């Protein structure tokens, strides 16, 4: 797949239509190496509700590419989803992801007891887990699923909302300072910056 369809902010000043409010995620989707293995991890181990397992012979573009799209429901009614697409599967795709260099996702629990129960449950299932790490607005534990995805279970601290509001008020200045600090590194490494100039 080429990068022709990548979104851009180059013409953002030309937009006239106000952005509607995005309510929440409906789902976030990732690849999985095996639908049943992934179901066992997210349903049997983490306790999510199986919501859908949809099998297709063709991809949305009409290509002959069979895949299954899985959905698992969280307590708030939103979903984490997976694609089991065997024709392009390789061990490279399912290596352990670096939570910063690649990506990760964070589930949220309400209480310390619930987070502690997940630590115990993961250990009982022989899933390596570390933390909780104090991020000063939340405490998080970390582990990997069978697909190499970095997973987090986080618990908001008492002052979470206050801290996030304060950080939010400084975010534009922080991003501007970060951009100035890192621009030369990015210009040396990324074609995007060369094309924008």
C-alpha positions in Angstrom: 0.0 0.0 0.0 1.4 3.4 -1.0 1.4 6.5 1.1 -0.8 8.5 -1.4 -3.8 8.4 0.9 -2.0 9.7 4.0 -3.8 12.6 5.7 -2.2 16.0 5.7 -2.5 19.2 7.6 -1.0 21.3 4.8 -4.4 22.8 3.8 -6.0 23.0 7.3 -6.5 26.7 7.0 -8.8 26.2 4.0 -11.4 24.3 6.1 -14.6 26.1 6.6 -16.8 23.4 8.2 -16.6 23.1 12.0 -15.5 19.7 13.3 -18.4 17.9 15.0 -17.7 16.4 18.4 -16.2 12.9 18.3 -17.9 11.1 21.1 -15.4 8.3 21.7 -13.8 5.3 19.9 -16.2 2.8 18.6 -13.3 0.4 18.1 -9.6 0.2 17.5 -8.5 -2.6 15.2 -5.2 -4.6 15.0 -3.9 -7.7 13.2 -4.0 -11.0 15.0 -2.2 -14.2 14.1 -5.1 -16.5 15.0 -8.7 -15.6 15.8 -9.3 -18.3 18.3 -6.0 -17.6 20.2 -6.9 -13.9 20.3 -10.4 -14.7 21.5 -9.1 -16.9 24.4 -6.7 -14.1 25.5 -9.2 -11.2 25.4 -12.4 -13.1 26.5 -11.2 -16.0 28.6 -8.2 -14.2 30.3 -9.1 -10.5 30.3 -12.9 -11.0 30.6 -14.1 -8.9 27.6 -17.4 -9.9 26.0 -17.3 -11.5 22.5 -19.3 -9.2 20.3 -18.8 -10.3 16.7 -16.7 -12.7 14.5 -17.4 -11.7 10.9 -15.9 -13.8 8.1 -15.4 -12.3 4.6 -14.1 -13.7 1.3 -13.2 -10.3 -0.1 -11.6 -7.2 1.4 -13.4 -3.8 1.3 -11.7 -3.0 -1.9 -13.1 -6.1 -3.6 -9.9 -8.1 -3.7 -10.0 -11.8 -3.2 -8.6 -11.7 0.4 -10.4 -13.8 3.0 -10.3 -12.4 6.5 -12.2 -12.5 9.8 -13.0 -9.3 11.8 -13.3 -9.9 15.5 -14.9 -7.5 18.1 -14.6 -7.7 21.8 -16.7 -5.4 24.0 -15.4 -3.5 27.0 -17.5 -2.4 30.0 -18.2 1.0 28.5 -19.7 -0.5 25.3 -16.7 0.3 23.1 -14.7 -2.4 21.3 -11.2 -3.6 20.6 -11.2 -5.4 17.2 -8.8 -7.6 15.3 -8.3 -8.8 11.8 -7.2 -12.5 11.1 -6.0 -12.3 7.5 -3.9 -15.4 6.9 -2.7 -14.7 3.3 -0.3 -12.0 4.4 0.5 -13.3 7.8 4.2 -13.6 8.8 6.2 -13.9 12.0 7.6 -10.4 11.3 4.1 -8.9 11.7 3.6 -10.5 15.1 6.8 -9.6 16.8 6.7 -7.8 20.2 5.8 -4.2 19.6 7.6 -1.4 21.4 5.0 0.7 23.2 6.7 3.9 22.1 8.3 3.0 18.7 5.3 1.1 17.5 2.1 1.6 19.6 0.2 0.3 22.6 -3.3 0.7 24.0 -4.5 1.1 27.5 -7.6 -0.4 29.1 -8.9 1.4 32.2 -10.1 -0.1 35.5 -11.9 1.7 38.3 -10.1 0.5 41.4 -6.7 -0.6 42.7 -8.2 -4.0 43.7 -9.2 -4.5 40.1 -5.8 -3.7 38.8 -4.2 -5.9 41.4 -6.5 -8.7 40.4 -5.4 -8.4 36.8 -1.7 -8.6 37.9 -2.5 -11.8 39.8 -4.6 -13.2 36.9 -1.9 -12.5 34.3 0.8 -14.1 36.6 -1.4 -17.1 37.1 -1.7 -17.4 33.3 2.1 -17.1 33.0 1.8 -13.8 31.1 4.7 -11.6 32.1 3.4 -8.4 33.6 5.3 -5.4 35.1 4.2 -2.4 37.1 2.3 -0.7 38.4 4.3 2.3 37.1 3.5 5.7 38.7 2.9 8.2 35.9 1.8 10.9 38.4 -1.7 11.1 36.9 -2.3 7.3 36.6 -0.7 4.0 37.6 -0.3 1.4 34.9 0.6 -2.2 34.4 2.0 -3.6 31.1 2.0 -6.9 29.3 1.9 -8.3 25.7 -0.9 -10.2 24.0 -0.2 -13.3 21.7 0.1 -11.0 18.7 2.9 -9.0 20.1 0.7 -6.0 21.0 1.8 -3.9 24.0 -1.2 -3.7 26.4 -1.7 -1.5 29.5 -4.2 -1.5 32.2 -4.4 1.9 33.9 -6.0 3.3 37.0 -6.6 7.0 37.2 -5.1 8.8 40.2 -7.3 10.9 42.4 -6.0 14.2 40.8 -6.0 12.8 37.2 -8.6 15.2 35.8 -7.0 18.2 37.5 -3.5 17.3 36.2 -4.8 16.6 32.7 -6.7 20.0 32.6 -3.5 21.8 33.8 -1.4 19.9 31.2 -4.0 20.6 28.5 -3.7 24.4 29.2 0.0 24.1 28.4 -0.2 21.7 25.5 0.1 24.2 22.6 3.3 25.8 24.1 4.7 22.3 24.9 4.1 21.1 21.3 5.7 24.3 19.8 8.8 23.8 22.0 9.0 20.1 21.1 8.7 20.9 17.4 11.5 23.5 17.5 13.7 21.1 19.5 13.2 18.1 17.2 12.7 19.7 13.7 16.3 19.2 12.6 16.2 15.5 13.5 13.0 15.0 11.6 14.2 17.0 8.6 17.2 14.7 8.3 15.1 11.5 8.5 11.7 12.1 7.0 10.8 12.9 3.4 7.6 14.6 4.7 9.6 17.7 5.9 11.5 18.0 2.6 8.3 18.0 0.7 6.6 20.6 3.0 9.4 23.2 2.5 
